[in-house]
């Protein structure tokens, strides 16, 4: 599946727009990573424990978006973006979204 942040795909012409596809994940840091990360936050800098949770959430949201696109027989996703919203202390929603399209010359 081709995924791009752009609005065009060089591998073929867009012949049909299938609509927005998305993948949504809500993640919490977990008590272990939360405590360790909390202590590291006091000193500043990168908090690797929290970075790991964020990256795992992004990957899962991306995979869910791909599954949504495959379910509607898309050839590509254009205009791909991530968004995140904090729900409370330690819980964040991660959204991966874009426009599913059909291509010619695939």
ZIFEN-V948799 format. One record per residue. N is the residue number from 1. RES is the residue in one small letter. SS is DSSP state (~ for helix, > for strand, _ for the rest). Layout:
# ZIFEN-V948799
n:N res:RES ss:SS
n:N res:RES ss:SS
This chain:
# ZIFEN-V948799
n:1 res:x ss:_
n:2 res:x ss:>
n:3 res:x ss:>
n:4 res:x ss:_
n:5 res:x ss:_
n:6 res:x ss:_
n:7 res:x ss:_
n:8 res:x ss:_
n:9 res:x ss:_
n:10 res:x ss:_
n:11 res:x ss:_
n:12 res:x ss:_
n:13 res:x ss:_
n:14 res:x ss:>
n:15 res:x ss:>
n:16 res:x ss:>
n:17 res:x ss:>
n:18 res:x ss:>
n:19 res:x ss:>
n:20 res:x ss:>
n:21 res:x ss:>
n:22 res:x ss:>
n:23 res:x ss:>
n:24 res:x ss:>
n:25 res:x ss:>
n:26 res:x ss:>
n:27 res:x ss:>
n:28 res:x ss:>
n:29 res:x ss:_
n:30 res:x ss:_
n:31 res:x ss:~
n:32 res:x ss:~
n:33 res:x ss:~
n:34 res:x ss:~
n:35 res:x ss:~
n:36 res:x ss:~
n:37 res:x ss:~
n:38 res:x ss:~
n:39 res:x ss:~
n:40 res:x ss:~
n:41 res:x ss:~
n:42 res:x ss:~
n:43 res:x ss:~
n:44 res:x ss:_
n:45 res:x ss:_
n:46 res:x ss:_
n:47 res:x ss:_
n:48 res:x ss:~
n:49 res:x ss:~
n:50 res:x ss:~
n:51 res:x ss:~
n:52 res:x ss:~
n:53 res:x ss:~
n:54 res:x ss:~
n:55 res:x ss:~
n:56 res:x ss:~
n:57 res:x ss:~
n:58 res:x ss:~
n:59 res:x ss:~
n:60 res:x ss:~
n:61 res:x ss:~
n:62 res:x ss:~
n:63 res:x ss:~
n:64 res:x ss:~
n:65 res:x ss:~
n:66 res:x ss:~
n:67 res:x ss:~
n:68 res:x ss:~
n:69 res:x ss:~
n:70 res:x ss:~
n:71 res:x ss:~
n:72 res:x ss:_
n:73 res:x ss:_
n:74 res:x ss:_
n:75 res:x ss:_
n:76 res:x ss:>
n:77 res:x ss:>
n:78 res:x ss:>
n:79 res:x ss:>
n:80 res:x ss:>
n:81 res:x ss:>
n:82 res:x ss:>
n:83 res:x ss:>
n:84 res:x ss:>
n:85 res:x ss:>
n:86 res:x ss:>
n:87 res:x ss:>
n:88 res:x ss:>
n:89 res:x ss:_
n:90 res:x ss:_
n:91 res:x ss:>
n:92 res:x ss:>
n:93 res:x ss:>
n:94 res:x ss:>
n:95 res:x ss:>
n:96 res:x ss:>
n:97 res:x ss:>
n:98 res:x ss:>
n:99 res:x ss:>
n:100 res:x ss:>
n:101 res:x ss:>
n:102 res:x ss:>
n:103 res:x ss:>
n:104 res:x ss:_
n:105 res:x ss:_
n:106 res:x ss:_
